[in-house]
Each structure stands twice: as C-alpha cells, then as structure tokens.
C-alpha cells in the first residue's frame, strides 16, 4: 500500500490515495499503521476518495480504529495532497466528510500549496 504521512499543526496522519489504492479493512489498518512502536506511527489513517457530492471525500480513522467525523488539520493536508499530486488544479475545493461538506481554499506557490484554509 502506498501512503503519505503528513502533519498539520501537530496532528500526524497516514494518507492513502484511494483513487489508486484500495483499503479493505480501514479500521484494522488504522490500528496497525498508527502504532508508534511497530507501525508507521500517527494519529490515524485518512482515506482520500472519490465523491458524488463534492470534489473529494475523506474518511478518517483514529489510531484505535474508530471512524471520526472530521479533523480540520487533516482536511487542510488533503487540500495540499490533492493539489500537489495533480488530482486537481482548483484553488477552491469541496470535501465530503461525515460532518458535512467542507470548503477549502488553497494558496499555491510555485506549483505547491503553501497554505490551505
């Protein structure tokens, strides 16, 4: 499984691009990869997925395997990820979460997002 580890203001998650990868049991995978002693280490697992309601969909799993509604720091990292990896060229995107649609404004510089709000 290909992944990217990113942190936003101290929250560090393992991100998987589900346009290219498939995660069959995200609850268990989150527990395994989040372990700071035997895994990658992080606050959890974030899946970046297609959406029929927004530009992208986010599923976030905590280190204990429970699915969270949303994490603001993770949403900003997703904004950077999708732009920097060529999944979008938009500077304003929508993100479907369990707590509704979130709106992100991306501020790129030299082809990479420097700030996401």
N, C-alpha and C positions, 0 to 999 in steps of 0.2 A: 504494500500500500504506500503510495506516495503521499507525503504530507508536508505541511509548512508549519513551523512553530513561530508564533508571533505574540508580542505582548503589547498591551495598551494600558498605560498608567498602572502597571503592576499586575494586571490580570494576564496570565500567560495560558494560551490555549493551543491545542494542536488542531490545525485546519486541514480539511480534506475537500478537494475539488470533486464533487460528485457529478460533475459533467463528464469526468474522465474515470473516476474510481467508484466502486460500489462497496458500501459498508453494510454487511448483512445483520450484524447484531451490535448496533452502536452503543447500547447500554453497557455491554460487556467490554467492547473495545475501549470505551472511555475509561473504565476501571483499570484496564491493563496499561494503556499508554500513559495515563495520568500519574501512575506510581512514580514518585521521585527517586526511589531507590533501585527499582528493577525495570522501569519503563522509560519513556521519553521524559516524563515529568511535566506536570501542568495542572491548571485548574479544571481542565476537562477537554472535551472534544467538540469541535464545531464543524458541521457539515454545510458546505455551500452547494445549494441545489437549484434546479430549475423551479420556476413558479408559474402558475397560471393566473396569479393575482398581482404580481409585482415583477420587477426586473430579475430578482433573485429571491431565494428562500433560504432561511437559516434554521438549522436545528442545532440546539446547544445541549450538551450532556455534561453534567457535573462529574467530578472525579469519582463520586460514589455510584455513578451510572444513572442517576435520576435525570429526567429531562427538564431543563429550565425553560422559562418563558422567553427570556431575552437577557442580554448583557450589553449595556451601552458600549463598553470598551471593545467587546468582540464585534459589534456592528461596525464600528469605525475601522477595525482591522479588515473586516470583509470588504469595505469600500476600497481600501488600499489594495487588497489582494486582487479583486476583480478588475480594477483599472490597470494595475502594474502587470498583470498576467494576460492582458488583452481580451478579457471576457466582455469588456465594454469600453467605449470611448466617451461615454456620457460623463458630464460633471455633476449631474444630479441624478440619483438613482433611488429606486424604491426597493425595500427589503421586507419580505413577508416573514413575520415571527409569530410565535404562539400568543404574543400580546398585541397583535395587530401589525399593520403596515407602518414601517419606519421610513423616514425620508432622510437621505444623506446627501450632503454637498461635499464634493471632492475638490481639493485645491492642488492640482498637479504643477510640478516644476520640472522642466527637462525630461518629460515623459514618465515621471514617477510621482505618486501622490505624496505630498509633504504634510498635508493635514486633511482630516476627514471630520465633518461635523454633522 
